[in-house]
Amino acid sequence: MTGIETIIKIAGVGLLAAIINSILDKSDKRELSTFVTLTALVIVLVMVITMVADLLGTVKSLFNLF
């Protein structure tokens, strides 16, 4: 994944979560909207953790570690 694709994916998840959160808040389902927000946060964190793991793998192979 390139940097721009990743930024667009993260922004898409955030935008989708914000829209769903707004709709659920208007219909007085605040607990569900909190759950949607936390789910979006977990999805973005998994994406970031995957990118960091790829970065560490690249650094490891670059310096011939282990």
Secondary structure, DSSP 8 states (H G I E B T S, - for coil): --HHHHHHHHHHHHHHHHHHHHHHHHTT-HHHHHHHHHHHHHHHHHHHHHHHHHHHHHHHHHTT--
